[in-house]
Amino acid sequence: MATEAAENKNDRGYIVKVGDMAPDFITTLDNGKTFKLSDHRGKVVMLQFTASWCGVCRKEMPFIEKEIWQMHKDKGLVLIGVDRDEPLEKLKALSEATGITYPLALDPGGDIFELYALKKSGITRNVIIDREGKIVYLTRLFKRQEFDDMKAKIERLLKE
């Protein structure tokens, strides 16, 4: 299990921290629907910051699909891949290439990313948000132990 200190670790380019209210945003999903984060209060939300050119993202996405999305999509989890500064065609190609079924969101100019992390900091990163809209877990890159700790956190939140 992750310790509270590990969950609060904030040395990886984040400008938000565990305990902060998640910055709100509106975007368009790859299915054409509008997504506003604050409309999903009362649900557990996972934001996955990604891009088609990110090799680590491509490695992590099938794990997110199989071990998080498929396990919890019918239990109230909202999962959005926020694709940093790429056109819709790239999002659709990324979904196909990685075999994911969870929605991807457009992030023109990286504006959503910059609500959460420094502009020059990298992806992949995941932000877990509780039912009240507070950030409860932050990841950076794909490390199996951190990923498993994040999964456990999501499972606990979904049971609350």
DSSP file (Angstrom, degrees, kcal/mol; ACC not computed):
  #  RESIDUE AA STRUCTURE BP1 BP2  ACC     N-H-->O    O-->H-N    N-H-->O    O-->H-N    TCO  KAPPA ALPHA  PHI   PSI    X-CA   Y-CA   Z-CA
    1    1 A M              0   0    0      0, 0.0     2,-0.2     0, 0.0   148,-0.1   0.000 360.0 360.0 360.0 145.2    0.0    0.0    0.0
    2    2 A A        -     0   0    0    147,-0.1     2,-0.2   144,-0.1   144,-0.0  -0.492 360.0-129.1 -74.0 145.2    1.1    3.5   -0.7
    3    3 A T     >  -     0   0    0     -2,-0.2     4,-2.2     1,-0.1     5,-0.2  -0.542  23.0-110.4 -88.5 162.7    1.8    5.7    2.3
    4    4 A E  H  > S+     0   0    0      1,-0.2     4,-1.7     2,-0.2     5,-0.1   0.880 120.6  56.6 -59.0 -36.9    0.3    9.1    2.7
    5    5 A A  H  > S+     0   0    0      1,-0.2     4,-0.6     2,-0.2    -1,-0.2   0.914 107.1  47.9 -61.6 -42.1    3.8   10.5    2.1
    6    6 A A  H >4 S+     0   0    0      1,-0.2     3,-0.8     2,-0.2    -1,-0.2   0.897 110.0  52.4 -65.7 -38.7    4.1    8.7   -1.2
    7    7 A E  H 3< S+     0   0    0     -4,-2.2    11,-0.3     1,-0.2   131,-0.2   0.808 112.2  46.2 -67.1 -28.0    0.6   10.0   -2.2
    8    8 A N  H 3< S+     0   0    0     -4,-1.7    -1,-0.2    -5,-0.2    -2,-0.2   0.480  79.2 128.4 -91.6  -3.0    1.6   13.6   -1.4
    9    9 A K    <<  +     0   0    0     -3,-0.8     3,-0.1    -4,-0.6     9,-0.1  -0.331  31.0 175.6 -57.0 126.3    5.0   13.3   -3.2
   10   10 A N        +     0   0    0      1,-0.1     3,-0.2     7,-0.1    -1,-0.1  -0.305  41.3 105.7-134.3  50.2    5.0   16.3   -5.5
   11   11 A D        +     0   0    0      1,-0.1    -1,-0.1     2,-0.1    -2,-0.1   0.072  57.8  84.9-116.0  23.8    8.4   16.4   -7.2
   12   12 A R  S    S-     0   0    0     -3,-0.1    -1,-0.1   109,-0.0   110,-0.1  -0.004 114.5 -79.4-120.3  29.5    7.3   15.2  -10.7
   13   13 A G  S    S+     0   0    0      1,-0.3   105,-3.1    -3,-0.2   108,-0.2   0.455  83.2 141.5  92.6   0.3    6.2   18.4  -12.4
   14   14 A Y  B     -A  117   0A   0    103,-0.2    -1,-0.3     1,-0.1   103,-0.3  -0.482  36.0-169.8 -74.0 146.0    2.7   18.6  -10.8
   15   15 A I  S    S+     0   0    0    101,-2.7     2,-0.3    -2,-0.1   102,-0.2   0.398  76.2  63.8-108.4  -4.9    1.4   22.0   -9.8
   16   16 A V  S    S-     0   0    0    100,-1.2     2,-0.3     4,-0.0     6,-0.1  -0.725  71.1-159.4-107.0 164.5   -1.5   20.4   -8.0
   17   17 A K    >   -     0   0    0     -2,-0.3     3,-2.3     4,-0.1   118,-0.3  -0.944  34.7 -74.6-140.6 164.0   -1.2   18.1   -4.9
   18   18 A V  T 3  S+     0   0    0    -11,-0.3   118,-0.2    -2,-0.3     3,-0.1  -0.351 119.7  32.6 -56.6 132.8   -3.2   15.5   -3.1
   19   19 A G  T 3  S+     0   0    0    116,-3.0    -1,-0.3     1,-0.4   117,-0.1   0.091  91.7 118.0 102.6 -21.0   -6.0   17.2   -1.2
   20   20 A D  S <  S-     0   0    0     -3,-2.3   115,-3.2   115,-0.1    -1,-0.4  -0.421  75.0-105.6 -72.5 151.3   -6.5   20.0   -3.7
   21   21 A M  B     -B  134   0B   0    113,-0.3   113,-0.3    -3,-0.1    -4,-0.1  -0.626  45.1-107.0 -69.0 136.1   -9.8   20.4   -5.5
   22   22 A A        -     0   0    0    111,-3.2    -1,-0.1    -2,-0.3    94,-0.1  -0.504  36.7-108.6 -67.8 128.1   -9.2   19.2   -9.1
   23   23 A P        -     0   0    0      0, 0.0     2,-0.1     0, 0.0    -1,-0.1  -0.356  37.3-124.0 -57.9 132.1   -9.1   22.1  -11.5
   24   24 A D        +     0   0    0     13,-0.1     2,-0.3    -2,-0.1    12,-0.0  -0.429  37.2 166.1 -78.8 152.6  -12.3   22.1  -13.6
   25   25 A F        -     0   0    0     -2,-0.1    12,-2.1     2,-0.0     2,-0.4  -0.980  28.2-138.7-158.3 161.8  -12.3   22.0  -17.4
   26   26 A I  E     +C   36   0C   0     -2,-0.3     2,-0.3    10,-0.2    10,-0.2  -0.984  32.7 156.1-124.2 138.0  -14.5   21.4  -20.4
   27   27 A T  E     -C   35   0C   0      8,-2.5     8,-2.9    -2,-0.4     2,-0.5  -0.904  40.1-104.3-149.1 176.3  -13.3   19.5  -23.4
   28   28 A T  E     -C   34   0C   0     78,-0.3    78,-2.7    -2,-0.3     6,-0.2  -0.934  31.6-139.6-110.5 132.6  -14.6   17.4  -26.3
   29   29 A L  B >   -D  105   0D   0      4,-3.3     3,-2.2    -2,-0.5    76,-0.2  -0.393  29.8-103.3 -84.4 165.8  -14.3   13.6  -26.3
   30   30 A D  T 3  S+     0   0    0     74,-2.5    75,-0.1     1,-0.3    -1,-0.1   0.639 122.4  59.1 -65.5 -13.0  -13.4   11.5  -29.3
   31   31 A N  T 3  S-     0   0    0     73,-0.2    -1,-0.3     2,-0.1     3,-0.1   0.361 121.4-107.2 -94.4   5.0  -17.1   10.6  -29.7
   32   32 A G  S <  S+     0   0    0     -3,-2.2    -2,-0.1     1,-0.3     2,-0.1   0.301  78.3 129.5  91.0  -9.2  -18.0   14.2  -30.1
   33   33 A K        -     0   0    0     -5,-0.1    -4,-3.3     1,-0.1     2,-0.3  -0.439  60.4-115.4 -79.0 153.9  -19.6   14.6  -26.7
   34   34 A T  E     -C   28   0C   0     -6,-0.2     2,-0.5    -2,-0.1    -6,-0.2  -0.693  26.2-160.4 -87.2 140.7  -18.7   17.4  -24.3
   35   35 A F  E     -C   27   0C   0     -8,-2.9    -8,-2.5    -2,-0.3     2,-0.5  -0.988  10.1-178.1-124.5 123.8  -17.1   16.5  -21.0
   36   36 A K  E >   -C   26   0C   0     -2,-0.5     3,-1.3   -10,-0.2     4,-0.3  -0.988  21.0-146.2-120.3 122.0  -17.0   18.9  -18.0
   37   37 A L  G >  S+     0   0    0    -12,-2.1     3,-2.3    -2,-0.5    -1,-0.1   0.897  96.1  55.8 -55.3 -46.9  -15.2   17.6  -15.0
   38   38 A S  G >  S+     0   0    0      1,-0.3     3,-1.2   -13,-0.3    -1,-0.3   0.701  93.5  70.3 -65.2 -17.9  -17.4   19.2  -12.4
   39   39 A D  G <  S+     0   0    0     -3,-1.3    -1,-0.3     1,-0.2    -2,-0.2   0.627  93.5  60.1 -68.7 -11.6  -20.5   17.5  -13.9
   40   40 A H  G X   +     0   0    0     -3,-2.3     3,-1.7    -4,-0.3    -1,-0.2   0.161  69.7 136.9-106.7  17.3  -19.0   14.2  -12.6
   41   41 A R  T <   +     0   0    0     -3,-1.2    91,-0.2     1,-0.3    90,-0.1  -0.372  65.2  43.1 -59.0 144.5  -19.0   15.1   -8.9
   42   42 A G  T 3  S+     0   0    0     89,-2.7     2,-0.3     1,-0.4    -1,-0.3   0.310 104.7  84.5  94.7  -7.6  -20.3   12.2   -6.9
   43   43 A K  S <  S-     0   0    0     -3,-1.7     2,-0.4    88,-0.3    -1,-0.4  -0.881  85.0-109.9-122.5 157.2  -18.3    9.8   -9.0
   44   44 A V  E     -e   77   0D   0     32,-0.7    34,-2.8    -2,-0.3     2,-0.4  -0.743  40.2-161.3 -82.7 132.0  -14.7    8.6   -8.8
   45   45 A V  E     -eF  78 129D   0     84,-2.4    84,-3.1    -2,-0.4     2,-0.5  -0.946  14.2-166.2-122.5 136.8  -12.7   10.1  -11.8
   46   46 A M  E     -eF  79 128D   0     32,-3.0    34,-2.5    -2,-0.4     2,-0.5  -0.988   5.3-165.3-119.3 123.1   -9.4    9.1  -13.3
   47   47 A L  E     -eF  80 127D   0     80,-2.7    80,-2.6    -2,-0.5     2,-0.6  -0.936   2.7-166.6-104.2 125.9   -7.7   11.4  -15.7
   48   48 A Q  E     -eF  81 126D   0     32,-2.6    34,-2.8    -2,-0.5     2,-0.5  -0.947  10.2-150.2-112.8 112.0   -4.9    9.9  -17.8
   49   49 A F  E     +eF  82 125D   0     76,-3.1    76,-1.2    -2,-0.6    75,-0.6  -0.724  37.2 147.2 -84.8 126.4   -2.7   12.4  -19.5
   50   50 A T  E     -e   83   0D   0     32,-2.4    34,-3.0    -2,-0.5     2,-0.3  -0.827  31.7-162.5-147.7 174.9   -1.4   10.9  -22.7
   51   51 A A    >   -     0   0    0     -2,-0.2     3,-1.5    32,-0.2     7,-0.2  -0.932  34.4-115.5-164.5 154.2   -0.3   11.5  -26.3
   52   52 A S  T 3  S+     0   0    0     -2,-0.3     6,-0.1     1,-0.3    -1,-0.1   0.794 114.3  55.0 -65.1 -28.1    0.2    9.3  -29.4
   53   53 A W  T 3  S+     0   0    0     -3,-0.0     2,-0.8     4,-0.0    -1,-0.3   0.492  84.3 100.8 -83.8  -2.9    3.9   10.0  -29.5
   54   54 A C    <>  -     0   0    0     -3,-1.5     4,-2.1     1,-0.2    -3,-0.2  -0.747  52.7-168.4 -91.9 108.7    4.5    8.9  -25.8
   55   55 A G  H  > S+     0   0    0     -2,-0.8     4,-1.8     1,-0.2    -1,-0.2   0.877  88.8  51.3 -62.7 -40.0    5.9    5.4  -25.7
   56   56 A V  H  > S+     0   0    0      2,-0.2     4,-2.4     1,-0.2    -1,-0.2   0.886 108.6  52.9 -65.7 -37.9    5.3    5.0  -22.0
   57   57 A C  H  > S+     0   0    0      1,-0.2     4,-2.7     2,-0.2    -2,-0.2   0.941 107.9  50.0 -60.1 -47.7    1.7    6.0  -22.5
   58   58 A R  H  < S+     0   0    0     -4,-2.1    -1,-0.2     1,-0.2    -2,-0.2   0.851 111.8  49.2 -61.0 -34.7    1.2    3.4  -25.2
   59   59 A K  H  < S+     0   0    0     -4,-1.8     4,-0.5    -5,-0.2    -1,-0.2   0.901 115.5  43.0 -69.1 -41.4    2.7    0.8  -22.8
   60   60 A E  H >X S+     0   0    0     -4,-2.4     4,-2.1     1,-0.2     3,-0.9   0.836  97.4  74.2 -75.6 -34.2    0.5    1.9  -19.9
   61   61 A M  H 3X S+     0   0    0     -4,-2.7     4,-2.7     1,-0.3    -1,-0.2   0.850  92.8  51.6 -56.4 -43.7   -2.8    2.2  -21.8
   62   62 A P  H 3> S+     0   0    0      0, 0.0     4,-2.5     0, 0.0    -1,-0.3   0.857 110.5  51.0 -62.9 -31.1   -3.6   -1.5  -22.3
   63   63 A F  H <> S+     0   0    0     -3,-0.9     4,-2.9    -4,-0.5     5,-0.5   0.904 110.4  48.5 -68.8 -41.4   -3.0   -2.0  -18.5
   64   64 A I  H  X>S+     0   0    0     -4,-2.1     5,-3.0     3,-0.2     4,-1.5   0.929 113.3  49.0 -61.5 -44.6   -5.4    0.8  -17.7
   65   65 A E  I  <>S+     0   0    0     -4,-2.7     5,-2.9    -5,-0.2     6,-0.2   0.952 121.9  31.4 -58.0 -53.3   -8.0   -0.7  -20.2
   66   66 A K  I  <5S+     0   0    0     -4,-2.5    -2,-0.2     3,-0.2    -3,-0.2   0.910 128.0  34.5 -76.9 -44.3   -7.7   -4.2  -18.7
   67   67 A E  I  <5S+     0   0    0     -4,-2.9    -3,-0.2    -5,-0.2    -2,-0.2   0.632 133.9  15.6 -94.3 -15.2   -7.0   -3.7  -15.1
   68   68 A I  I  X5S+     0   0    0     -4,-1.5     4,-1.9    -5,-0.5    -3,-0.2   0.698 125.6  40.7-120.2 -60.0   -9.0   -0.5  -14.4
   69   69 A W  I  ><S+     0   0    0     -5,-3.0     4,-2.3     1,-0.2     3,-0.3   0.952 119.4  42.3 -62.9 -53.3  -11.5    0.4  -17.1
   70   70 A Q  H  4<S+     0   0    0     -5,-2.9    -1,-0.2    -6,-0.3     4,-0.2   0.830 118.2  48.1 -64.8 -30.0  -12.9   -3.1  -17.8
   71   71 A M  H  4 S+     0   0    0     -6,-0.2    -1,-0.2    -5,-0.2    -2,-0.2   0.793 128.2  19.5 -77.7 -28.9  -13.0   -3.9  -14.0
   72   72 A H  H ><>S+     0   0    0     -4,-1.9     3,-2.0    -3,-0.3     5,-1.4   0.402  85.7 102.4-128.3   1.8  -14.7   -0.7  -12.9
   73   73 A K  T 3<5S+     0   0    0     -4,-2.3     3,-0.5     1,-0.3    -3,-0.1   0.789  92.0  45.2 -63.8 -24.9  -16.5    1.0  -15.8
   74   74 A D  T 3 5S+     0   0    0     -4,-0.2    -1,-0.3    -5,-0.2    -2,-0.1   0.281 102.5  68.5 -98.3  10.6  -19.9   -0.4  -14.5
   75   75 A K  T < 5S-     0   0    0     -3,-2.0    -1,-0.2     2,-0.1    -2,-0.2   0.181 124.3 -84.1-113.9  14.9  -19.2    0.6  -10.9
   76   76 A G  T   5S+     0   0    0     -3,-0.5   -32,-0.7     1,-0.3     2,-0.3   0.511  79.2 144.8  99.3   4.8  -19.3    4.3  -11.3
   77   77 A L  E   < -e   44   0D   0     -5,-1.4     2,-0.5   -34,-0.1    -1,-0.3  -0.618  34.6-157.0 -79.0 133.8  -15.7    5.0  -12.4
   78   78 A V  E     -e   45   0D   0    -34,-2.8   -32,-3.0    -2,-0.3     2,-0.5  -0.964  15.3-177.8-107.0 122.0  -15.3    7.9  -14.9
   79   79 A L  E     +e   46   0D   0     -2,-0.5     2,-0.4   -34,-0.2   -32,-0.2  -0.984   5.2 174.8-126.7 124.2  -12.1    7.5  -16.9
   80   80 A I  E     -e   47   0D   0    -34,-2.5   -32,-2.6    -2,-0.5     2,-0.7  -0.995  23.2-146.7-130.6 127.2  -10.9   10.0  -19.5
   81   81 A G  E     -eg  48 104D   0     22,-2.7    24,-3.6    -2,-0.4     2,-0.9  -0.851  17.4-151.9 -87.3 118.6   -7.6    9.9  -21.4
   82   82 A V  E     -eg  49 105D   0    -34,-2.8   -32,-2.4    -2,-0.7     2,-0.6  -0.828   9.1-151.2 -97.6 106.6   -6.7   13.6  -21.9
   83   83 A D  E >   -eg  50 106D   0     22,-2.6    24,-0.9    -2,-0.9     2,-0.7  -0.682  16.9-125.6 -86.6 118.0   -4.6   13.6  -25.1
   84   84 A R  E 3   - g   0 107D   0    -34,-3.0   -32,-0.1    -2,-0.6    -1,-0.1  -0.500  69.2 -35.4 -75.3 108.0   -2.1   16.5  -25.1
   85   85 A D  T 3  S+     0   0    0     22,-1.9    -1,-0.2    -2,-0.7    21,-0.1   0.838  96.8 126.3  57.4  47.6   -2.3   18.9  -28.0
   86   86 A E    <   -     0   0    0     -3,-0.6    21,-0.3   -34,-0.0    -1,-0.2  -0.955  58.7-105.9-131.2 154.3   -3.2   16.5  -30.9
   87   87 A P    >>  -     0   0    0      0, 0.0     4,-1.4     0, 0.0     3,-0.9  -0.273  37.6-101.2 -74.3 164.7   -6.0   16.5  -33.4
   88   88 A L  H 3> S+     0   0    0      1,-0.3     4,-2.4     2,-0.2     5,-0.2   0.834 119.6  60.7 -53.8 -39.8   -9.0   14.1  -33.3
   89   89 A E  H 3> S+     0   0    0      1,-0.2     4,-2.1     2,-0.2    -1,-0.3   0.881 103.9  50.7 -59.4 -38.0   -7.5   11.8  -36.0
   90   90 A K  H <> S+     0   0    0     -3,-0.9     4,-2.3     2,-0.2    -1,-0.2   0.879 108.3  52.5 -67.8 -37.7   -4.5   11.1  -33.7
   91   91 A L  H  X S+     0   0    0     -4,-1.4     4,-2.4     2,-0.2    -2,-0.2   0.939 110.7  46.7 -61.4 -47.4   -6.8   10.3  -30.8
   92   92 A K  H  X S+     0   0    0     -4,-2.4     4,-2.0     1,-0.2    -2,-0.2   0.895 112.8  49.2 -64.3 -39.9   -8.8    7.8  -32.9
   93   93 A A  H  X S+     0   0    0     -4,-2.1     4,-2.7    -5,-0.2    -1,-0.2   0.881 110.2  51.9 -65.8 -37.9   -5.6    6.2  -34.2
   94   94 A L  H  X S+     0   0    0     -4,-2.3     4,-2.1     2,-0.2     6,-0.3   0.911 108.2  51.0 -65.3 -42.7   -4.2    6.0  -30.6
   95   95 A S  H  X>S+     0   0    0     -4,-2.4     4,-1.3     1,-0.2     5,-1.2   0.933 113.9  44.7 -58.2 -46.5   -7.3    4.2  -29.4
   96   96 A E  H  <5S+     0   0    0     -4,-2.0    -2,-0.2     1,-0.2    -1,-0.2   0.920 112.9  50.1 -64.7 -44.9   -7.1    1.7  -32.2
   97   97 A A  H  <5S+     0   0    0     -4,-2.7    -1,-0.2     1,-0.2    -2,-0.2   0.829 118.9  37.0 -65.9 -32.7   -3.3    1.1  -31.8
   98   98 A T  H  <5S-     0   0    0     -4,-2.1    -1,-0.2    -5,-0.2    -2,-0.2   0.565 103.3-126.2 -98.1 -10.2   -3.6    0.5  -28.0
   99   99 A G  T  <5 +     0   0    0     -4,-1.3    -3,-0.2     1,-0.2     2,-0.2   0.725  54.5 153.3  74.4  21.7   -6.9   -1.4  -28.1
  100  100 A I      < -     0   0    0     -5,-1.2    -1,-0.2    -6,-0.3    -2,-0.1  -0.520  33.0-172.2 -85.6 153.3   -8.5    0.9  -25.5
  101  101 A T        +     0   0    0     -2,-0.2    -1,-0.1     2,-0.1     3,-0.1   0.462  55.1 102.8-117.8  -8.8  -12.2    1.5  -25.3
  102  102 A Y  S    S-     0   0    0      1,-0.1   -22,-0.1    -7,-0.1    -2,-0.1  -0.461  82.9 -93.5 -74.2 152.6  -12.3    4.3  -22.7
  103  103 A P        -     0   0    0      0, 0.0   -22,-2.7     0, 0.0     2,-0.4  -0.298  31.2-148.1 -71.5 147.7  -12.8    7.8  -24.1
  104  104 A L  E     - g   0  81D   0    -24,-0.2   -74,-2.5    -3,-0.1     2,-0.4  -0.879  12.3-148.2-109.0 147.6  -10.1   10.1  -25.1
  105  105 A A  E     -Dg  29  82D   0    -24,-3.6   -22,-2.6    -2,-0.4   -76,-0.2  -0.898  15.6-116.2-119.0 145.0  -10.4   13.9  -24.8
  106  106 A L  E     - g   0  83D   0    -78,-2.7   -78,-0.3    -2,-0.4   -22,-0.1  -0.545  23.4-175.2 -74.9 140.9   -9.0   16.7  -26.8
  107  107 A D  E >   - g   0  84D   0    -24,-0.9     3,-2.4   -21,-0.3   -22,-1.9  -0.573  14.0-160.2-135.3  70.2   -6.6   19.1  -25.1
  108  108 A P  G >  S-     0   0    0      0, 0.0     3,-1.3     0, 0.0     4,-0.1  -0.277  78.4   0.0 -57.3 128.8   -5.8   21.8  -27.7
  109  109 A G  G 3  S-     0   0    0      1,-0.2   -25,-0.1     2,-0.1     0, 0.0   0.451 115.2 -87.2  74.3  -1.2   -2.6   23.6  -26.8
  110  110 A G  G <> S+     0   0    0     -3,-2.4     4,-2.1   -27,-0.2    -1,-0.2   0.732  83.9 144.8  72.8  21.5   -2.2   21.5  -23.7
  111  111 A D  T <4 S+     0   0    0     -3,-1.3     4,-0.4     1,-0.2    -2,-0.1   0.868  70.3  46.8 -63.9 -38.1   -4.3   23.9  -21.7
  112  112 A I  T >> S+     0   0    0      1,-0.2     3,-1.7     2,-0.2     4,-0.6   0.939 110.6  53.1 -68.1 -46.1   -5.9   21.1  -19.5
  113  113 A F  H >> S+     0   0    0      1,-0.3     4,-2.6     2,-0.2     3,-1.6   0.898 104.2  57.1 -52.6 -42.9   -2.6   19.5  -18.9
  114  114 A E  H 3< S+     0   0    0     -4,-2.1    -1,-0.3     1,-0.3    -2,-0.2   0.585  95.1  64.7 -72.3  -9.4   -1.2   22.9  -17.7
  115  115 A L  H <4 S+     0   0    0     -3,-1.7    -1,-0.3    -4,-0.4    -2,-0.2   0.717 118.0  26.9 -75.2 -21.8   -4.0   23.1  -15.0
  116  116 A Y  H << S+     0   0    0     -3,-1.6  -101,-2.7    -4,-0.6  -100,-1.2   0.709 127.5  19.8-112.2 -31.0   -2.4   20.1  -13.4
  117  117 A A  B  < S-A   14   0A   0     -4,-2.6  -103,-0.2  -103,-0.3    -1,-0.2  -0.946  86.6 -81.1-144.4 159.9    1.3   20.1  -14.3
  118  118 A L    >   -     0   0    0   -105,-3.1     3,-1.8    -2,-0.3    -3,-0.1  -0.334  44.4-118.2 -61.1 142.6    4.1   22.4  -15.5
  119  119 A K  T 3  S+     0   0    0      1,-0.3    -1,-0.1    -5,-0.1    -5,-0.0   0.853 112.2  45.0 -52.7 -42.0    4.0   22.9  -19.3
  120  120 A K  T 3  S+     0   0    0      2,-0.0    -1,-0.3  -107,-0.0     2,-0.1   0.470  91.0 103.8 -87.4  -0.7    7.4   21.4  -19.9
  121  121 A S  S <  S-     0   0    0     -3,-1.8  -108,-0.1  -108,-0.2    -4,-0.1  -0.475  70.7-113.4 -80.9 157.3    6.9   18.4  -17.7
  122  122 A G        -     0   0    0     -2,-0.1     2,-0.3  -110,-0.1    -1,-0.1  -0.192  26.3-107.6 -89.6 174.7    6.2   15.1  -19.3
  123  123 A I  S    S+     0   0    0     17,-0.1   -67,-0.1   -39,-0.0   -73,-0.1  -0.730  70.2  84.3-114.4 168.6    3.4   12.6  -19.6
  124  124 A T        +     0   0    0    -75,-0.6    17,-2.7    -2,-0.3     2,-0.3   0.551  62.0 142.0 -79.4 150.5    2.2    9.9  -18.9
  125  125 A R  E     -FH  49 140D   0    -76,-1.2   -76,-3.1    15,-0.2     2,-0.4  -0.972  34.3-148.5-156.1 150.3    0.5   10.8  -15.6
  126  126 A N  E     -FH  48 139D   0     13,-0.5    13,-2.3    -2,-0.3     2,-0.5  -0.954   3.3-162.0-124.8 141.7   -2.7    9.9  -13.9
  127  127 A V  E     -FH  47 138D   0    -80,-2.6   -80,-2.7    -2,-0.4     2,-0.5  -0.988   7.0-157.8-123.9 121.7   -4.8   11.9  -11.5
  128  128 A I  E     -FH  46 137D   0      9,-2.7     8,-3.1    -2,-0.5     9,-1.2  -0.883  10.4-167.6-103.1 129.7   -7.4   10.2   -9.3
  129  129 A I  E     -FH  45 135D   0    -84,-3.1   -84,-2.4    -2,-0.5     6,-0.2  -0.956  11.7-136.8-122.1 131.2  -10.3   12.4   -8.1
  130  130 A D    >   -     0   0    0      4,-3.0     3,-1.8    -2,-0.4   -87,-0.2  -0.141  37.6 -88.6 -80.9 180.0  -12.7   11.4   -5.3
  131  131 A R  T 3  S+     0   0    0      1,-0.3   -89,-2.7   -89,-0.2   -88,-0.3   0.713 126.5  55.3 -64.3 -22.2  -16.5   11.9   -5.3
  132  132 A E  T 3  S-     0   0    0    -91,-0.2    -1,-0.3   -90,-0.1   -91,-0.1   0.497 121.8-103.9 -88.5  -4.4  -16.1   15.4   -3.7
  133  133 A G  S <  S+     0   0    0     -3,-1.8  -111,-3.2     1,-0.3     2,-0.3   0.594  76.0 136.6  94.0  11.6  -13.8   16.6   -6.5
  134  134 A K  B     -B   21   0B   0   -113,-0.3    -4,-3.0     1,-0.0     2,-0.4  -0.718  59.4-114.5 -95.6 144.3  -10.5   16.4   -4.5
  135  135 A I  E     +H  129   0D   0   -115,-3.2  -116,-3.0    -2,-0.3    -6,-0.2  -0.606  38.5 168.0 -73.2 128.1   -7.3   14.9   -5.9
  136  136 A V  E     +     0   0D   0     -8,-3.1     2,-0.3    -2,-0.4    -7,-0.2   0.518  60.6  22.4-120.6 -11.4   -6.4   11.8   -3.9
  137  137 A Y  E     -H  128   0D   0     -9,-1.2    -9,-2.7  -120,-0.1     2,-0.4  -0.961  55.5-169.5-159.3 140.6   -3.6   10.2   -6.0
  138  138 A L  E     -H  127   0D   0     -2,-0.3     2,-0.3  -131,-0.2   -11,-0.2  -0.997   8.5-174.0-131.7 134.3   -1.1   11.3   -8.6
  139  139 A T  E     -H  126   0D   0    -13,-2.3   -13,-0.5    -2,-0.4     2,-0.3  -0.855   8.7-162.1-122.9 163.9    1.2    9.1  -10.7
  140  140 A R  E     -H  125   0D   0     -2,-0.3   -15,-0.2   -15,-0.2     3,-0.1  -0.970  61.4 -15.7-146.1 130.3    4.0    9.8  -13.1
  141  141 A L  S    S-     0   0    0    -17,-2.7     2,-0.6    -2,-0.3   -17,-0.2  -0.157  96.2 -65.6  65.5-168.0    5.3    7.4  -15.7
  142  142 A F        +     0   0    0     -3,-0.1     2,-0.5   -17,-0.1    -1,-0.1  -0.882  59.6 160.9-123.2 100.6    4.4    3.7  -15.5
  143  143 A K     >  -     0   0    0     -2,-0.6     4,-2.8     1,-0.1     5,-0.2  -0.983  37.0-137.7-118.5 126.9    5.8    1.9  -12.5
  144  144 A R  H  > S+     0   0    0     -2,-0.5     4,-2.8     1,-0.2     5,-0.2   0.870 101.1  48.3 -55.2 -44.7    4.1   -1.3  -11.6
  145  145 A Q  H  > S+     0   0    0      2,-0.2     4,-2.4     1,-0.2    -1,-0.2   0.933 114.3  45.6 -64.6 -44.8    4.0   -0.8   -7.8
  146  146 A E  H  > S+     0   0    0      2,-0.2     4,-2.4     1,-0.2    -1,-0.2   0.902 113.0  51.7 -63.7 -39.9    2.7    2.8   -8.2
  147  147 A F  H  X S+     0   0    0     -4,-2.8     4,-2.5     2,-0.2    -2,-0.2   0.922 110.7  47.4 -61.7 -45.2    0.1    1.5  -10.7
  148  148 A D  H  X S+     0   0    0     -4,-2.8     4,-2.2    -5,-0.2    -2,-0.2   0.884 111.2  51.2 -65.1 -38.2   -1.0   -1.2   -8.3
  149  149 A D  H  X S+     0   0    0     -4,-2.4     4,-2.0     2,-0.2    -1,-0.2   0.896 110.2  50.2 -63.7 -39.5   -1.2    1.3   -5.5
  150  150 A M  H  X S+     0   0    0     -4,-2.4     4,-2.5     2,-0.2    -2,-0.2   0.918 108.9  51.5 -64.6 -43.5   -3.4    3.5   -7.7
  151  151 A K  H  X S+     0   0    0     -4,-2.5     4,-2.5     1,-0.2    -2,-0.2   0.919 109.7  49.8 -58.5 -44.0   -5.7    0.6   -8.6
  152  152 A A  H  X S+     0   0    0     -4,-2.2     4,-2.2     1,-0.2    -1,-0.2   0.885 109.6  51.5 -62.8 -38.8   -6.1   -0.2   -4.9
  153  153 A K  H  X S+     0   0    0     -4,-2.0     4,-2.4     2,-0.2    -2,-0.2   0.924 110.1  48.8 -63.6 -44.9   -6.9    3.5   -4.2
  154  154 A I  H  X S+     0   0    0     -4,-2.5     4,-2.4     1,-0.2    -2,-0.2   0.924 110.6  51.0 -60.7 -45.3   -9.6    3.4   -7.0
  155  155 A E  H  X S+     0   0    0     -4,-2.5     4,-1.1     1,-0.2    -1,-0.2   0.899 110.7  48.6 -61.1 -41.5  -11.1    0.2   -5.6
  156  156 A R  H  X S+     0   0    0     -4,-2.2     4,-0.9     1,-0.2     3,-0.5   0.925 111.8  49.4 -63.9 -44.0  -11.3    1.7   -2.1
  157  157 A L  H >< S+     0   0    0     -4,-2.4     3,-0.6     1,-0.2    -2,-0.2   0.886 107.4  53.9 -63.2 -39.2  -12.9    4.9   -3.4
  158  158 A L  H 3< S+     0   0    0     -4,-2.4    -1,-0.2     1,-0.2    -2,-0.2   0.772 107.3  52.0 -67.7 -25.2  -15.5    3.0   -5.4
  159  159 A K  H 3<        0   0    0     -4,-1.1    -1,-0.2    -3,-0.5    -2,-0.2   0.667 360.0 360.0 -82.9 -18.1  -16.5    1.0   -2.3
  160  160 A E    <<        0   0    0     -4,-0.9    -1,-0.2    -3,-0.6    -2,-0.2   0.484 360.0 360.0 -73.4 360.0  -17.1    4.2   -0.2
